[in-house]
Amino acid sequence: MTTPANPDDIAATEAQLEGFIARFTPEIAGRVRAGRAVLRARLPGANELVYDNYNALAIGYAPGRKTTGAILSLAVYPRNVLLYFLPGIGLPDPEGLLEGEGRQSRYVCLKEVALLDAPAIRALIAAAFDQASTPLPPDGGRTIVKSIAARQRPRRPGEPA
């Protein structure tokens, strides 16, 4: 099992996260990199909480360092990148973009990163942060690798387990 990088060592943390992302196909990895760039620019005060889990790579966006405070998350799977709204229940969604049947979260499949700039998605993101119990600081967000699962499903379609 790999140890998470020290969050104070920004270069090491970024290198570790890039290693997680590079395990996906170039198309999926490109979507994740571009999605992160958009979200980091739009949410400079959010901490990125990274979990290289068994099923997926998850990158949560939170005002603090606790997972329970995450408001958004990029969930990266071998064939899809999903933008999760945590919680998504109760968000105004007049265009019916949110998918999922969980008790709290909903998601939008990011088939293209340009969707992050769509007015309806921007409104969902703004509403999610407006409803958050802890406001997002204006800046100072960092990337923190929280956990790395010892066993993981393949990160590319057709890859042996």
C-alpha positions, 0 to 999 in steps of 0.5 A, a space after each residue: 500500500 502506498 502512503 499518501 504524500 505529505 500535503 505540505 509537499 505540493 510537488 509530491 502531492 501533485 506527482 502522486 495524484 498525477 500517477 493516479 490519473 495516468 493509470 486511466 486511458 488518455 481520454 479519461 485522464 485528459 477529462 480529469 485533468 481538464 475538469 480539475 483545472 476548471 474546478 480549481 480555478 472556479 473554487 480556489 478556496 476548496 481543498 481537493 480531497 483525494 481517495 484512490 479507492 477500490 472502485 474509483 479515483 475520487 477527488 472531493 471539493 470541500 471547505 475543510 479537510 474532512 470528507 464529510 464536508 465535501 460538496 462536490 466530487 469528481 468520481 473517475 471510473 475506467 469509462 466515465 468521469 462523474 461530477 457528484 453533488 454531495 448532497 444532491 437531494 434538493 438542489 434546484 435542477 430545472 433542466 433535470 440533469 442530475 442522475 442517481 437514486 442514492 439517499 443523498 448524492 446525485 451526479 452528472 456524467 461529464 462526457 465533455 469538460 465543456 459541460 462544466 461551463 454550461 449555465 445549468 451546471 454552473 447553477 448547480 455548482 453554485 447552489 451546492 456551495 450556497 447550501 453548504 453548512 460551511 462556506 468556502 474560503 476565498 482562497 488557500 485550497 490545497 490538494 490532500 491525498 487522504 487514502 489509497 486502497 491496497 486493492 483496486 479494480 483495473 483503471 482501464 477497460 479490459 485490463 486484467 484484475 
